[in-house]
């Protein structure tokens, strides 16, 4: 049941916010879970563990910072494809064209 709820939650996040934001949220959740496991259970926190958590936190923060200095490259639109039909020539987008 917990797996089902987790999958539905992730799929809902993807539908609402997109794949990149969902990946960011799941990575942040893993980092918080790791930190809480060291706080709740008495384990020694070594320098390697601390630096790993710091790297995770830095990666999340860097991913959240908008990069306005570079404008995204514009992808040119695909040209329309001419299809001969019974009612004359018409233009259709390549993706809407029938496969058969």
PALOLO-635828 format. One line per field, with one value per residue: residue number from 1; residue in three letters; x, y, z of N, C-alpha, C in turn. Coordinates in steps of 0.05 Angstrom, whole numbers. Layout:
<atoms>
num <- [NUM_...]
residu <- [Ala_...]
n.x <- [X_...]
n.y <- [Y_...]
n.z <- [Z_...]
ca.x <- [X_...]
ca.y <- [Y_...]
ca.z <- [Z_...]
c.x <- [X_...]
c.y <- [Y_...]
c.z <- [Z_...]
</atoms>
This chain:
<atoms>
num <- [1_2_3_4_5_6_7_8_9_10_11_12_13_14_15_16_17_18_19_20_21_22_23_24_25_26_27_28_29_30_31_32_33_34_35_36_37_38_39_40_41_42_43_44_45_46_47_48_49_50_51_52_53_54_55_56_57_58_59_60_61_62_63_64_65_66_67_68_69_70_71_72_73_74_75_76_77_78_79_80_81_82_83_84_85_86_87_88_89_90_91_92_93_94_95_96_97_98_99_100]
residu <- [Unk_Unk_Unk_Unk_Unk_Unk_Unk_Unk_Unk_Unk_Unk_Unk_Unk_Unk_Unk_Unk_Unk_Unk_Unk_Unk_Unk_Unk_Unk_Unk_Unk_Unk_Unk_Unk_Unk_Unk_Unk_Unk_Unk_Unk_Unk_Unk_Unk_Unk_Unk_Unk_Unk_Unk_Unk_Unk_Unk_Unk_Unk_Unk_Unk_Unk_Unk_Unk_Unk_Unk_Unk_Unk_Unk_Unk_Unk_Unk_Unk_Unk_Unk_Unk_Unk_Unk_Unk_Unk_Unk_Unk_Unk_Unk_Unk_Unk_Unk_Unk_Unk_Unk_Unk_Unk_Unk_Unk_Unk_Unk_Unk_Unk_Unk_Unk_Unk_Unk_Unk_Unk_Unk_Unk_Unk_Unk_Unk_Unk_Unk_Unk]
n.x <- [17_39_78_45_20_65_82_37_40_89_78_36_63_97_59_37_80_123_179_232_227_203_244_281_253_248_302_315_282_307_356_339_316_361_391_356_357_407_401_359_372_427_482_550_570_609_664_660_606_582_604_581_526_528_544_498_460_482_478_423_409_437_410_361_370_358_383_395_432_445_407_356_365_330_287_279_217_185_179_117_84_65_8_-24_-91_-160_-192_-161_-97_-69_-41_-8_14_73_70_16_2_-25_-4_-13]
n.y <- [-24_24_31_38_86_119_116_138_189_208_206_242_289_294_303_352_388_375_337_351_383_346_308_339_347_294_282_319_299_250_267_293_250_218_252_255_202_197_232_210_155_130_139_144_204_215_252_243_230_278_313_290_299_355_363_344_381_428_416_415_467_496_477_500_554_605_608_662_686_658_653_608_563_571_525_509_509_452_441_444_387_369_337_296_293_269_314_355_387_391_419_387_377_340_306_297_268_210_143_100]
n.z <- [0_16_-24_-69_-57_-56_-110_-136_-115_-136_-191_-194_-179_-223_-263_-247_-238_-271_-296_-281_-235_-202_-197_-169_-121_-102_-95_-55_-14_-4_16_63_90_98_132_176_192_214_257_288_298_334_305_285_257_206_174_119_113_128_89_43_52_51_-3_-29_-12_-33_-88_-95_-82_-122_-167_-160_-167_-212_-278_-309_-340_-387_-444_-462_-516_-576_-605_-671_-706_-734_-804_-839_-866_-931_-951_-997_-1010_-1017_-1018_-1038_-1032_-967_-907_-855_-788_-774_-729_-723_-765_-795_-779_-811]
ca.x <- [0_57_90_25_17_89_81_17_50_109_65_21_82_105_37_32_103_143_199_256_219_198_271_292_238_255_329_314_270_327_375_327_313_388_398_339_365_430_392_342_387_453_504_571_569_637_668_650_577_576_610_561_501_533_543_470_447_492_467_394_408_445_389_339_378_353_406_385_454_443_380_353_366_304_286_263_193_187_163_93_86_43_-4_-44_-116_-182_-203_-140_-73_-72_-17_-12_38_84_61_-13_-2_-32_18_-20]
ca.y <- [0_47_34_49_115_133_118_157_216_217_211_267_311_297_315_379_406_367_316_363_391_321_297_356_342_267_283_333_281_230_280_298_224_210_268_247_176_201_245_193_132_139_130_165_220_220_275_235_232_307_325_280_315_382_363_341_406_447_410_423_497_505_470_518_581_609_616_682_696_645_650_582_562_566_503_517_493_434_450_428_367_370_311_297_280_270_341_374_387_405_418_376_374_313_290_291_252_182_125_80]
ca.z <- [0_17_-51_-87_-50_-65_-139_-144_-108_-155_-217_-191_-180_-251_-279_-239_-239_-291_-288_-269_-208_-187_-191_-148_-96_-92_-85_-29_5_3_33_90_103_107_155_199_202_232_281_303_306_343_288_284_232_198_155_93_113_128_63_25_56_41_-32_-37_-7_-53_-114_-95_-83_-148_-186_-156_-174_-241_-294_-328_-357_-412_-454_-473_-545_-587_-623_-694_-710_-757_-826_-843_-888_-949_-955_-1018_-1001_-1036_-1018_-1045_-1015_-941_-891_-828_-773_-776_-707_-725_-789_-789_-783_-831]
c.x <- [17_71_70_21_41_90_61_26_70_97_49_40_92_84_33_56_125_164_222_250_215_225_284_279_246_284_330_303_291_348_364_324_340_396_382_347_389_422_376_357_416_475_525_569_598_639_657_620_569_581_590_535_504_533_514_456_456_481_438_392_416_425_366_345_373_378_397_407_454_414_378_353_338_305_268_239_197_170_138_97_61_33_-26_-68_-137_-194_-182_-117_-79_-46_-25_15_47_73_32_-18_-7_-8_12_-28]
c.y <- [25_52_46_79_131_137_139_186_226_223_236_291_316_311_344_398_399_349_328_371_367_308_313_351_314_267_297_315_260_242_285_271_214_226_260_220_178_216_227_169_141_125_151_178_228_244_268_237_262_320_315_295_344_383_360_367_427_442_418_453_507_499_490_547_585_619_636_692_683_642_622_583_556_543_511_498_476_444_432_409_369_342_313_281_282_298_362_372_402_401_406_375_345_295_282_273_223_164_105_92]
c.z <- [0_-10_-70_-82_-59_-95_-148_-137_-128_-182_-216_-192_-209_-267_-272_-244_-259_-279_-273_-240_-191_-179_-168_-121_-85_-82_-58_-7_14_21_61_104_113_132_180_209_220_258_300_315_313_326_288_256_226_180_128_91_112_101_41_27_47_11_-43_-34_-27_-81_-116_-97_-110_-170_-184_-165_-204_-255_-316_-347_-385_-421_-466_-504_-556_-607_-647_-697_-735_-780_-829_-867_-905_-955_-977_-1008_-1022_-1039_-1024_-1026_-989_-925_-864_-814_-774_-754_-709_-749_-781_-796_-805_-857]
</atoms>
